Amino acid sequence: MSDTVPKNSRPWLKRLFSLALLCYFILFALLIAAAGLWRGAFAGPRQQPVAFPHTVHAGKLGLACDFCHDGVKQGSNAGAPALSLCLSCHRSIATERPEIKKLLDYERRKEAIRWERLHNLPPFIHFTHQRHIQADLPCTTCHGAVEQMSEVRRVRSLKMGWCVSCHRSRGVSRDCATCHR
């Protein structure tokens, strides 16, 4: 008598293995897709609806970041300036320039400018500009020398390791609950 098990005595095992393999590949494909979307969310320069020259406003004119990005004083999102702030100067300054004409066209249509965010963080991260401003941390620490960029781009990874190394070098909290909610 033979000790071998006939090949077709456990068809459920073959189906279970096939199902597990299929689930593994689906999960792998989803993780790859999510990683691609995640990287895309933090990609380099994005086409903005209006080309804003930080080199002029922050550089040549020396406007402080919070002149336009007043949300840094209140919380996590620095925000983009309201159209009314732009037009407080540009109703009468440089009105012949194409980008200023775009601003005036937005006003005429009563439409808000939909700026593309460049510095997104994952939703489970609790970040506040306010703490960093109160600690006298210059905006350039995280955002780079924006006043020298013809097109603003993300220059720091803003990933956990980068943030933790900054916290460590400054002797501030590295407790997980400081940033993770």
C-alpha positions in Angstrom: 0.0 0.0 0.0 1.3 3.5 -0.9 1.7 6.4 1.6 1.2 9.1 -1.1 -1.9 11.2 -1.2 -3.8 11.3 -4.5 -3.3 14.6 -6.4 -6.9 15.6 -6.3 -7.7 14.8 -2.7 -7.3 18.5 -1.6 -8.7 20.8 -4.3 -9.6 23.4 -1.7 -5.9 23.8 -0.7 -5.0 24.6 -4.3 -7.9 27.2 -4.5 -6.9 28.7 -1.1 -3.3 29.0 -2.3 -4.4 30.7 -5.6 -6.7 33.1 -3.7 -3.9 34.0 -1.3 -1.5 34.6 -4.1 -4.1 36.7 -5.9 -4.7 38.8 -2.8 -1.0 39.3 -2.3 -0.6 40.6 -5.9 -3.6 42.9 -5.5 -2.3 44.3 -2.2 1.2 44.8 -3.8 -0.4 46.6 -6.8 -2.4 48.8 -4.5 0.6 49.7 -2.4 2.6 50.6 -5.5 -0.3 52.8 -6.8 -0.6 54.5 -3.4 3.1 55.2 -3.3 3.0 56.7 -6.8 0.1 58.9 -5.8 1.8 59.9 -2.6 5.0 60.9 -4.5 2.9 62.7 -7.1 1.3 64.8 -4.2 4.8 66.0 -3.3 6.3 66.4 -6.8 8.3 69.4 -7.8 6.9 72.5 -9.4 3.2 72.5 -10.1 1.6 74.7 -12.7 -0.1 77.5 -10.8 -3.1 79.3 -12.2 -1.2 82.6 -11.9 2.6 82.8 -12.1 3.5 84.5 -8.9 7.0 86.0 -8.7 8.3 85.3 -5.2 11.6 86.7 -6.5 9.9 90.1 -6.8 7.5 90.1 -3.8 9.6 88.3 -1.2 13.0 89.0 -2.8 13.2 92.5 -4.4 10.4 94.1 -2.3 11.3 92.1 0.8 7.7 91.3 1.8 7.5 89.0 4.8 6.0 85.5 4.1 3.1 86.2 6.5 2.1 89.3 4.5 0.5 87.0 2.0 0.4 83.7 4.0 -1.4 85.0 7.1 -2.6 81.5 8.0 0.8 80.8 9.6 -0.2 82.8 12.6 -3.3 80.7 13.3 -2.6 77.1 12.6 -1.4 74.4 10.2 -2.3 75.8 6.8 -0.4 78.9 5.8 -2.9 79.4 3.0 -2.7 81.4 -0.2 -3.5 85.0 -0.3 -7.1 86.1 -1.1 -7.5 87.8 -4.4 -8.5 91.0 -2.7 -5.0 91.2 -1.1 -3.3 90.8 -4.5 -5.6 93.5 -6.0 -5.0 95.9 -3.1 -1.8 96.7 -5.0 -2.5 95.4 -8.5 -5.6 97.3 -9.3 -3.2 100.1 -10.1 0.3 98.5 -10.3 1.6 96.6 -13.4 -2.0 96.2 -14.8 -0.6 95.7 -18.3 1.2 92.5 -17.4 -0.5 89.2 -18.5 -0.4 87.7 -15.0 -2.0 90.8 -13.5 -4.7 90.7 -16.2 -5.4 87.1 -15.0 -6.0 88.4 -11.5 -8.3 91.1 -12.8 -10.2 88.5 -14.9 -10.6 86.3 -11.7 -12.2 89.3 -10.0 -14.4 90.1 -13.0 -15.7 86.5 -12.9 -16.0 86.6 -9.1 -14.0 83.4 -9.0 -11.4 82.5 -6.3 -7.9 81.5 -7.5 -7.4 77.8 -7.0 -3.8 77.6 -6.1 -2.0 74.2 -6.1 -0.7 73.2 -2.7 3.0 72.3 -2.7 3.6 71.3 0.9 1.0 68.7 1.8 1.4 66.5 4.8 -0.4 63.2 5.4 -3.8 63.6 7.2 -2.6 61.8 10.3 0.1 64.5 10.9 -0.9 67.4 13.2 1.3 70.3 12.1 1.1 73.9 13.2 3.0 76.7 11.7 2.2 78.7 14.9 4.6 76.7 17.1 7.4 77.0 14.6 6.8 80.8 14.2 6.8 81.3 18.0 10.1 79.4 18.1 11.6 81.9 15.7 12.2 79.2 13.1 12.8 80.9 9.7 10.4 79.9 6.9 13.5 79.0 4.9 14.3 76.1 7.2 11.4 74.1 5.7 10.6 75.9 2.5 14.0 76.9 1.3 15.0 80.3 -0.2 11.6 81.0 -1.8 12.7 84.6 -2.5 15.3 83.2 -5.0 13.0 80.7 -6.7 11.5 81.7 -10.1 9.0 78.9 -9.5 8.4 77.7 -6.0 9.1 74.0 -5.5 9.4 71.7 -2.5 13.0 71.6 -1.4 12.8 69.5 1.8 11.2 66.0 2.0 9.1 67.0 5.1 9.1 63.3 5.9 9.3 62.0 9.5 13.1 61.4 9.5 13.8 64.9 8.3 11.5 66.5 10.9 12.8 64.3 13.7 16.4 65.2 12.9 15.5 68.9 13.1 13.7 68.4 16.4 16.7 66.5 17.7 19.2 69.2 16.7 17.0 71.9 18.4 16.3 69.9 21.5 12.5 70.0 21.1 10.0 67.3 21.7 10.2 64.1 19.8 7.2 62.5 21.5 5.1 60.8 18.8 1.9 62.5 20.0 3.4 65.9 19.2 2.9 65.3 15.5 0.8 62.1 15.1 -2.9 62.2 15.8 
